Amino acid sequence: MLIPKIKLVSQPDSEDAKEVLGYHWNDVAGTRHHLGGKPDGMSEDEYPVCDDCKKPMTFYAQIDSIGEKLDLADCMVIHNFVCFDCFNVKAILSQTQV
């Protein structure tokens, strides 16, 4: 199943949140959050399979590194997958091109 891509935009709620958001050296990292669509830098044959039913899982969301102060190992993203039959979830930390 392919969920339509929905871009997510960071909107910090406090001064503390504003201070950790973004990168001084890169305008792309920290902005690649989205629901649905396809995960950046990952092909469908790399999608995890459900531990229970053994079917390929559906890509659900991509969460980017927040910023320099909370960087995920050189601007990695978290790819989140779900099985809509068993409602199991898996997350994969991946390096994508910035």
Secondary structure as the mmCIF struct_conf table of DSSP 4:
data_model
#
loop_
_struct_conf.conf_type_id
_struct_conf.id
_struct_conf.beg_label_comp_id
_struct_conf.beg_label_asym_id
_struct_conf.beg_label_seq_id
_struct_conf.end_label_comp_id
_struct_conf.end_label_asym_id
_struct_conf.end_label_seq_id
HELX_LH_PP_P HELX_LH_PP_P1 ILE A 3 LYS A 5
STRN STRN1 ILE A 6 LYS A 7
BEND BEND1 ASP A 13 SER A 14
HELX_RH_AL_P HELX_RH_AL_P1 GLU A 15 VAL A 20
BEND BEND2 LEU A 21 LEU A 21
STRN STRN2 GLY A 22 GLY A 22
BEND BEND3 HIS A 24 TRP A 25
BEND BEND4 ASP A 27 VAL A 28
TURN_TY1_P TURN_TY1_P1 ALA A 29 GLY A 30
STRN STRN3 HIS A 34 LEU A 35
BEND BEND5 GLY A 36 GLY A 37
TURN_TY1_P TURN_TY1_P2 ASP A 40 GLY A 41
HELX_RH_3T_P HELX_RH_3T_P1 GLU A 44 GLU A 46
BEND BEND6 TYR A 47 TYR A 47
STRN STRN4 VAL A 49 VAL A 49
TURN_TY1_P TURN_TY1_P3 ASP A 51 CYS A 53
HELX_LH_PP_P HELX_LH_PP_P2 LYS A 55 LYS A 55
STRN STRN5 PRO A 56 PRO A 56
HELX_LH_PP_P HELX_LH_PP_P3 MET A 57 MET A 57
STRN STRN6 THR A 58 ASP A 64
STRN STRN7 GLY A 67 GLY A 67
HELX_RH_3T_P HELX_RH_3T_P2 GLU A 68 LEU A 70
BEND BEND7 LEU A 72 LEU A 72
TURN_TY1_P TURN_TY1_P4 ALA A 73 CYS A 75
STRN STRN8 VAL A 77 VAL A 82
TURN_TY1_P TURN_TY1_P5 PHE A 84 CYS A 86
STRN STRN9 VAL A 89 SER A 94
#
